[in-house]
Amino acid sequence: MDTKHCAVDGWVDAIPVPGPRDTVTFDLVVRPADIDALDDDAPDTIITCTSGDPRITHELLNGIQPGDLLRATGTLVQPPAPGEHARLTVDALEVLDTVLVPVLREMVLDRYGDYVVIFDGDTDAVPVFTAHGQWVGLADNPDAIATLIDIHERVNGGDA
């Protein structure tokens, strides 16, 4: 396998996902520096990144969202077969730019572990359900979601 230590700048494609043994995986969308010289329909390069560093894992799972521009430094492994994504094992991460926080104009579903919440741009109140659809309660505002979930877990023994 061909490997190379390098730094890659790219946009986070989707919410980073926890993996086995305290790792995290995410995809970076990388565009070449000479993008103007390429055809308009030239595909972006996707690099699948993984890290087991606790600081990087924490930042990716708690502070990074789709659209953030990152510089990931680590060991790049070329794809094993044509058409597959290259893999980067990240040992350093720098946030170059963050995406603007979206303003809610419609209803949005979001996951909090084993819980589902519904944000509605017309109200501060947030309905909270378990992932199986059981009603948990109505949080007065987004800041009260964690408290509502904590109370539900204490009352129900931690099972969602």
Number of C-alpha atoms within 10 A of each C-alpha: 6 8 12 11 13 12 17 20 19 22 24 24 19 15 16 21 14 18 14 8 7 12 16 22 21 21 23 26 19 18 16 12 7 7 11 8 8 10 8 8 6 9 10 12 15 19 24 19 22 23 23 19 15 12 12 19 23 16 13 21 16 11 11 19 19 16 18 19 22 21 18 21 19 21 17 21 17 17 16 12 8 8 7 12 17 17 20 28 19 25 15 14 20 12 15 12 12 16 13 9 7 6 7 11 10 9 11 11 11 12 13 14 9 12 18 20 22 17 21 16 13 10 9 13 17 19 20 25 21 20 15 10 11 12 13 19 16 16 19 14 13 14 11 13 19 12 11 16 22 12 13 17 14 10 10 10 9 11 10 17
